[in-house]
Amino acid sequence: MSATAQLIAFARAEHRLPPPVRAAALGMLADTLAVGAAGARAPGADGVRAAAARWGAGDDCRILGRSEKLPATGAAFVNAFQIHCLEWDALHEPAVVHALSTVTAALLAAIGRRGGCDPEAALTALAVGVDVASGLGLIARTPLRFFRPATAGTVGAALAVARIEGIERFDDVLGLAVAQIAGTMQAHVEGSIALPLQVANAARAAIAAVDLVAAGLSGPHDALEGPFGYLKLFDEGELGNYTAQAGSVWRIAECSIKPWPSGRASHGLLAAIDTLLREGAIDAERIATIELFAPPLIARLVGRPPVVGMAPGYARLCLPLLTAQMLLDGRIDPRRFTSESLDHPAVLALAARVRITLDGNPDPNALGPQRVVVTLTDGTTIERAIPNTLGHPDAPMRPDQTRAKLALAAELAPQADPRIFTDPLGYFACPEP
């Protein structure tokens, strides 16, 4: 059996999630729905909703944090944008894939237009889709050229939706999903709003792939391993390295939750600064320099310099700026990503004291380990190792930290269905309470 056939067999098989995996999946679902609701009023969200409404009228599917509804493709697009637009969504760190974003949005739309489904089937489909998307990222041997949440995410989301829709021809769904893949790292380099739009398009493509197969169309059957398949064009790697473990190791239990609405590559330093602030070891006025020793991917993703006139998307991926905000505010609040705050001289002056030094890590996809050295104005130095970033399975958030995140998300989403925060699985699987 080919590796592609093994992947399809895993995606369509009956699964019973082990209790720890089910618990992890439920936690990831709760986190994802909350940040999606919080994104309903983010910059660009109204425009995305207006554009999606032009693609077709209908009230099949819910929009997180809003009272309006849209047809499935439009709802998947809007919800995926909202989940990713604040840079607050969970991810699989070694895979560098925000797998929950595309898979959750696509499944929410598919379940919505069906009028609901069995909650355990919904949660299992989520785990399967996240597994496939993460697995494709894990086998990658090449640095990021395409935006992996949009490429690998399309495949995982499409196969998850195929489970819910009862589609038999998973090979055609896979082929048509790959045929629609798009999204490069250029949007990330520029901090463009196109970045969450690429995630949105991936969720919409997943719905479209399933609908096309349901309508009798077919796709290429060697879309992953073929001479012009996914593993030749987007990420090089051996698919069998993932499929040999699929179903025995569940990747959703390996995902990390983001404490703050900023690029994940920023969270190692932000967590260290947060801890030092809480210990009283530092404050903004006593900072001379902050030097982060980190793998090349950290510098590539969040090492950009702060500039006057930063767009919110750029600022969320600017580690010096984010560090300054943490030092001054004690947290990262999406409402502070305004020109008045971002261009404030005190913020920019503090950000100028932060620098990143490459640590020689040869892994192009590594986010850790990291090390920070803080030098105070009196010459005192404080050094902290960062083996795992807060929110990683090996460095889980404390219950109070999780509650604080969900409370801020709820504050940002006053119109959200309360079940998002009180009964996330019920909301996910049952459109009507």
N, C-alpha and C positions, 0 to 999 in steps of 0.2 A: 504494500500500500504506500503510495506517495505521501510526502509530508502534507501536501495540500489536501489529499483525501483524509488524512488523519485529522487535520484542522476542522474540516467539514463534519467529520464524524463526531468530534468533540462538541462542536457548536450545536448540533441537532440532537444530541443524546439526552436521555432523561438523567437528571442529576438531583441528588439530595445534598444540599450544602451542609457540611459538618457544622455543629453549633458555633465554634469560634469564627468560622468563615461567615456564617449567617449574621452573627453579631457585627462583624466588621462591615459587611455589606449594608446592614441597616444603618450603622453609623455614618458610612460614606454617603448613603442616600439622603439622610437627614441634613448633613452638611451641604450637599449639592443643591438640594431644593431651597435651603435657606439663603445661600449666596445668590441663587438665581432670582429669588424674590427681591433681594437687596439690589440687584442690578436693574430692576424695572424702571428706576428713575435716574440711572446713570447717564452721563453724556452720550448722546447718540441713540439711546434706547427708543425715544419717541419716533425718531426718523426711521429706525429699523422696523418698528411696528407699522408705521404708515406705508413703507415700501411693501412689506409683506401683505398688507391689506389689498394692495393693487393686483396681487397675483390671483386673487379669487376670494369671493365672499363665502362665508359659512361660519357656523358656530359649533364645530365638532370638538375643538380641543382648547384646553385652558392655557392661559398665559400666566406664568408665575408672577405674583405680586400685582396682577391687574384683574379687572373684572371682565374685560373683553375676551372673546374667543375667536379662533381662526381655523381654517382647514388644516389638516395635518402637516403638510409641507411648510406652510407659513408659520404654524405654531412651533414646529421643530426648529426652524430658523431663528425665530425670536427668542425662544427659551435658551437655545445654545449660546446665542450672543449674550443674553443676560447672565448666564452662568459664568462665562469667561471674562466679561468686559471689565470687571473690577480686579482681575488677577487674584481672586480669592478662592479659586476652585482647587479641589484636591488633584493629586497627580501621583503617578508611579515614578519615583525619582530615578532609579537605574534605567528605566525605559525612556525617560524624559517625555512622558505622554500624559496629558490631562484627559485620561480616558473617560472619567465620569461625566465630563461635560457633554460630549457628543452622544454617548450612549443613553444617558438619562433623558436628555431632551428628545431624542428620537423615540425612545420607549414611551415617554409621557404622551407624545402625540399619537402613537400607535394604539396605546391603551385607551386614550380619550375617545378616539373615533369608534372604538368597539364598544364603548359604554362601560368599560371596566374589564378586569380579569382577576383570576385567582391571585391573591397577594403573594403567595409563595412562588407561583410561576413568574410573576413580575420580578421578584427579587432574584430568582435564579437567572432569568434572562439578563438582568443587569450584571450579575457576576460573570456570566459567560461572555458578554460583550466587552466588559472591562478586561477580562482575561486575554481575549484575542488581541485587542488593541495594545495592551501592555506587552504581550508576547512578541508582537512585531517590533516593538521598540527595543525589547531586551536583546534580540538577536542582531541588532544593527552594529556593524563594525565601523561605520563611517560617521564622520561628524554631521551635525545637523545642516542640511541644505534646504530641505523642505520642512514645513512646520508639522511636526509629527502628530500633534493632537488632531490635525485636519486630515492627515494621510492615513495613519494607522487607525485613527478614530472613526473614519468613514467605514472601514472594513468591520470593526467590532460592532459599531452601531447597526449596520445593515444586517448582520447575522443575528443580533439580538432581536431586532424587529421581526425577522423571518420566523423566529421561534414563537413570538406572540401571535403572528398572523397565521400560523399553521402552514407555511409554505413548504412544499416538498423539495423544490429544486434549489437547494442551497448553493449548488455550484454556479447556477446562473445568477443568483443574488450576489455572490462573491464577485463574479466577473463584471457585472454591471456596476457594482460599487466601486471597484478599482477603475473602471472606465471613466468615472466622474471625479476622481481625486484631483485636488488642486490645493495650492497654498504653500508659499515659500517663506523662508526666513527673512526676506527683505522687509516685510511688515514689522517684524520684531526689531530689526536693526534700526528702523526709523521710528519705532514706537507708535505706529499708525493704528488707527481704529480698524484698519483692515484685518488686524490680527484676530479679534473676536469674530469678525465677519467670516473669516476662514473656518473657524469652528462652527459657526452657524451654517455655512454652506455644507459642511460635512454631515451635519444632522439632517439637513434637507435632502441631501443626496442619498442617505441611507433609506429614507422613506421612499424616495423616487425609485431606487433600485428594486425594492420589494414590490412596489406597485406595478412596475414594468413587467416583472416576472409574473405577477398575478394576472396581468393582462395578456400573457402568452408570449412575451418576448424572451429572448435568450441572450446570454453574454459569453465572452470567451471563458474557456474552462481551465486554462493554465495561466490565470491572471496573476498569480503570485510568483511562480517559479519559471515561467516561460522566458524565451529570449528577450522579450520586451515587457516582462512582467514587473510587478511591484519591486521585487528584490534585485532587479537590474536597474530600474529607473529612479527609485526613491531612496531606498536604504539597502545596502548590500549585507547579506548574512545568510546563514543556513537555517531554513525554516524548521528542519528536523530537531534542531537544538531546543526549540520551544515545544513542538508538538509531542516530543517524547515524554514531557512532563505534564502536559495539559490534563487537567482533571485530578492530578495527584497533588499539585501545588497550586493553590488558588491565589492569583495575583491581586485580587481586590483586597486581600488581607495584608498585602505589602504596601498599599498606597499610603501616602502622607496627606495630612490635612494642613492647610495653611492657617496659621494664627492671624496673619495680617493680609490686607488687600494689596499685595505687591508681588512682584515676580518671586517665585520660589527661591531662586538663587540669591535673593537678598536676605532670606530668613535666618541663615546661620549667624550673620553679624547682628541682625536686629535682635535675635534672641539673646545673644551675649550682652548687648548693650542694655536690653531690658532687665536682665538679671543684675548687672552692675548698678543700674539705677536703683533697683529695689533694695539692693544691699547698702546703698548709700556710698558706694565706692567712688562714684563719679557724678558729675553734673555738667551741664552744657558750658558753664563759665570756666571750668578748669581743664577743658580739653585742649591740648596742644596739637596732638596728631592721633589718628587712628589708622593703623596699618593692618590690613587683612591679607594673610597668606593663604592662597586658595588655588584650586585647579583652574586650568585655562577656561573651562566652560563658564565659571563664575564671572570672570572678566568679560567674556564674550557676551553673556546675557545681560549683565547688570553693571558693567564697568564703564558705562557711558558717562561723559562729563555733564554736570549741571550747566544749563544755559538759561539765559533770560528768555522768557516766552515759551517755556516748555509746555507741550500739550500734556493732558493727564496721562495718556497712554505711555508717553516717553518718561514722565516722572515716576510712574509705577515701576519702571525698569531701570531707574537710576539710583544705584546704591548709595552714593554720597548724599544725595538729596534725602533719601529715605532715612538714612542714619541721622541726619540733622533733624528731621521731623520727630524721630523717636526720642532724641535727646531733649528736644524742646517741649514735646507734648506728652511723652510717655506712652504713646500708641500711634498707630497709623490709621487715620480716619479718612474715608473716601471724600468726605465733605471738605477736607482741607486741600484738595487738589484743584485749587483755583489760582488764577494769576496773582491775586493779592498775596496769597500765602507762598506760592512757589517762587515768586520773584522778590520776596522780602529780603532786604540786605542781610539781616541776621541769619536767615536760613542759608543763603548762598555762602556767607562767610564761614559758617560752621561746616557746610558741605565741602568746602575747599580744603579742609583739614583731613579728609578721608582719602586713603589711597589703597589700591589693590596691588599686591605683589604676587606674581605667578610662583607656585611652589614646585613646579617641575613634574606634576602628575601627568603620566603619559596617556591616561584614559581620556579620550575626547568627549565622553559622555558623563564624566564623574562630577558630582556636586560636592563631594567631600572626600576626606576630612579637610577641615579648615583650622586656622589658628589666628587669633587676633591679639595685637599688642597695642595697648592704649598708653600714650604718654601724656602725663598731666603737666600743667604749666609750671609746677614746682620741680619737674624732672623725674617724678615718680613714674615707674612703668608698671602696668598690670597686664599679665598675659593669661589668656584662656584658650584651651583646646576646644575644638568643636567637632567631636567625632561624628555626631549625628545631629541634624537640625530638628528643632522643636516641631512636633507634629508627625515626625517619622515614627513608624511602629516601634523602633528601639528608643525613641525619646518622645513618648506620647504626651499630649497636652493634659494638664491637670483638669479635673472636673470644673473648677472655677474658671479656668481659661476657656474651656469649651462653652460654658454658660455665658461668659462675657462676649464671645464671638456671636453666639446665637442671639443674644440680647441686642447687640449692635445691628445685626442683620434685620431683626424684627423692627427696630427703630427706623431703619432705612426703608422699610416696606410696610407702611401703615395700612395699606389697602389689601394686604395679602390674606388669603384664606388662613385662618388660625391653625388649621390642621397641618399646615406645612411645618409648624413648630411644635405641635402637640401630638400629632399622629402622622408622621411622614409616610409610612408605608400605606396607611389607609388612604391618604391623599393621592399617592402615586397610583394605586391599583383601583381605586373606586372614585370616579369623577364626582358622584353625588354621595354625601355622607349618609 
